[in-house]
Amino acid sequence: MSQPERWSVSWNGSDGQLEAREPTRPEVEAAAARLSGWYNEEHNRSMMSNDEEMDPDDVGDHFDSVWKEGGRNFLLYAEGRLMGDADLRHVDPATHTGEFAILIGERNVQGRGYGTRFALMLHALAFTALGLERIYVSIIPANRGSLRLFEKLGYERDDSPAARSYIDEDDDVTMSFGRGDFLRLHGDTARQLVIARRPPEDSALP
Ligand SMILES: CC(C)(COP(=O)(O)OP(=O)(O)OC[C@H]1O[C@@H](n2cnc3c(N)ncnc32)[C@H](O)[C@@H]1OP(=O)(O)O)[C@@H](O)C(=O)NCCC(=O)NCCS
């Protein structure tokens, strides 16, 4: 079976050039040491409920496993500098749904609006080119930044069985966002984005 194409989404906005890209394996390998450091940083780790330390090889395995199960991984760059990563997991082609997660890695860069902008870019990609109809998030109650980010984007609390299927702990907060609401709230901004298939040489495996 052929692998899906890899996509990128760019935004030339007030923060300069932002790009979210579905990475090739060499791009993951180049980013793995920094991502590992960010995943293992104490605050990030507690916000993401990561139980175990991840070394760079584990990061590569994580990207591989998301891709192989039909999910989509992204590396996030501002002016060409790696800022973090994001993914859509548990993508269900029957229901056109998936679960979203994002990390802005450096603690001193968090809270400057990058998470909101990258999340908006990736939802534009997911709701258009990738054909998703609804996206879910599951967040620990202590993660005020994440709760605020998704609320600002337009997510609403969702305690349906589908949403609760994503929780790790009973008190996790589940929210979801539908395609129609996204386009109504962000359609004008989404039109400023460049959403493109990556060139075939960039999409070829590995
Ligand atoms: C959560 C995260 C993605 C948010 O991205 P960010 O770039 O830091 O957030 P933004 O600057 O876009 O801010 C989004 C909103 O949250 C608020 N916010 C950010 N950090 C906050 C914090 N620690 N406490 C309270 N509010 C916070 C911002 O003020 C902003 O709201 P406002 O526009 O009303 O002022 C990022 O901080 C991060 O990666 N954290 C560690 C990993 C993580 O928690 N990932 C999410 C798992 S789902």
The ligand as a MOL file (V3000), in Angstrom:
LIG
                    3D

  0  0  0     0  0            999 V3000
M  V30 BEGIN CTAB
M  V30 COUNTS 48 50 0 0 0
M  V30 BEGIN ATOM
M  V30 1 C 0.5350 24.3320 25.8060 0
M  V30 2 C 1.3730 25.0190 24.7340 0
M  V30 3 C 1.2890 24.2240 23.4330 0
M  V30 4 C 0.7750 26.4080 24.4950 0
M  V30 5 O 1.5240 27.0710 23.5090 0
M  V30 6 P 2.1120 28.5080 23.8380 0
M  V30 7 O 2.7990 29.0210 22.6580 0
M  V30 8 O 2.8970 28.4180 25.0800 0
M  V30 9 O 0.7540 29.2940 24.1390 0
M  V30 10 P 0.2610 30.6910 23.5380 0
M  V30 11 O 1.3030 31.7140 23.7650 0
M  V30 12 O -0.2390 30.4690 22.1650 0
M  V30 13 O -0.9250 31.0150 24.5460 0
M  V30 14 C -2.2320 30.5110 24.4540 0
M  V30 15 C -3.0710 31.1270 25.5690 0
M  V30 16 O -2.7490 30.4580 26.7820 0
M  V30 17 C -2.2840 31.3920 27.7420 0
M  V30 18 N -1.2300 30.7250 28.4620 0
M  V30 19 C -0.0570 30.2730 27.9630 0
M  V30 20 N 0.6430 29.6680 28.9290 0
M  V30 21 C -0.1090 29.7570 30.0520 0
M  V30 22 C 0.0640 29.3130 31.3880 0
M  V30 23 N 1.1620 28.6510 31.7680 0
M  V30 24 N -0.9290 29.5690 32.2760 0
M  V30 25 C -2.0380 30.2140 31.9090 0
M  V30 26 N -2.2700 30.6510 30.6400 0
M  V30 27 C -1.3050 30.4250 29.7380 0
M  V30 28 C -1.8030 32.5710 26.9430 0
M  V30 29 O -1.7920 33.7510 27.7250 0
M  V30 30 C -2.7930 32.5940 25.8150 0
M  V30 31 O -4.0310 33.1640 26.2060 0
M  V30 32 P -4.3910 34.7200 25.9270 0
M  V30 33 O -4.2200 34.9410 24.4500 0
M  V30 34 O -5.7760 34.8410 26.4080 0
M  V30 35 O -3.4160 35.5350 26.7170 0
M  V30 36 C 2.8590 25.1790 25.1720 0
M  V30 37 O 2.9500 26.0190 26.2980 0
M  V30 38 C 3.5060 23.8460 25.4720 0
M  V30 39 O 3.9530 23.1750 24.5740 0
M  V30 40 N 3.5320 23.4190 26.7480 0
M  V30 41 C 4.1610 22.1680 27.1480 0
M  V30 42 C 3.5580 20.9380 26.4850 0
M  V30 43 C 2.0590 20.9210 26.5030 0
M  V30 44 O 1.4460 21.2020 27.5130 0
M  V30 45 N 1.4560 20.5410 25.3730 0
M  V30 46 C 0.0190 20.4370 25.2370 0
M  V30 47 C -0.4390 19.0480 25.4150 0
M  V30 48 S -2.1000 18.9000 24.7160 0
M  V30 END ATOM
M  V30 BEGIN BOND
M  V30 1 1 1 2
M  V30 2 1 2 3
M  V30 3 1 2 4
M  V30 4 1 2 36
M  V30 5 1 4 5
M  V30 6 1 5 6
M  V30 7 2 6 7
M  V30 8 1 6 8
M  V30 9 1 6 9
M  V30 10 1 9 10
M  V30 11 2 10 11
M  V30 12 1 10 12
M  V30 13 1 10 13
M  V30 14 1 13 14
M  V30 15 1 14 15
M  V30 16 1 15 16
M  V30 17 1 15 30
M  V30 18 1 16 17
M  V30 19 1 17 18
M  V30 20 1 17 28
M  V30 21 1 18 19
M  V30 22 1 18 27
M  V30 23 2 19 20
M  V30 24 1 20 21
M  V30 25 1 21 22
M  V30 26 2 21 27
M  V30 27 1 22 23
M  V30 28 2 22 24
M  V30 29 1 24 25
M  V30 30 2 25 26
M  V30 31 1 26 27
M  V30 32 1 28 29
M  V30 33 1 28 30
M  V30 34 1 30 31
M  V30 35 1 31 32
M  V30 36 2 32 33
M  V30 37 1 32 34
M  V30 38 1 32 35
M  V30 39 1 36 37
M  V30 40 1 36 38
M  V30 41 2 38 39
M  V30 42 1 38 40
M  V30 43 1 40 41
M  V30 44 1 41 42
M  V30 45 1 42 43
M  V30 46 2 43 44
M  V30 47 1 43 45
M  V30 48 1 45 46
M  V30 49 1 46 47
M  V30 50 1 47 48
M  V30 END BOND
M  V30 END CTAB
M  END
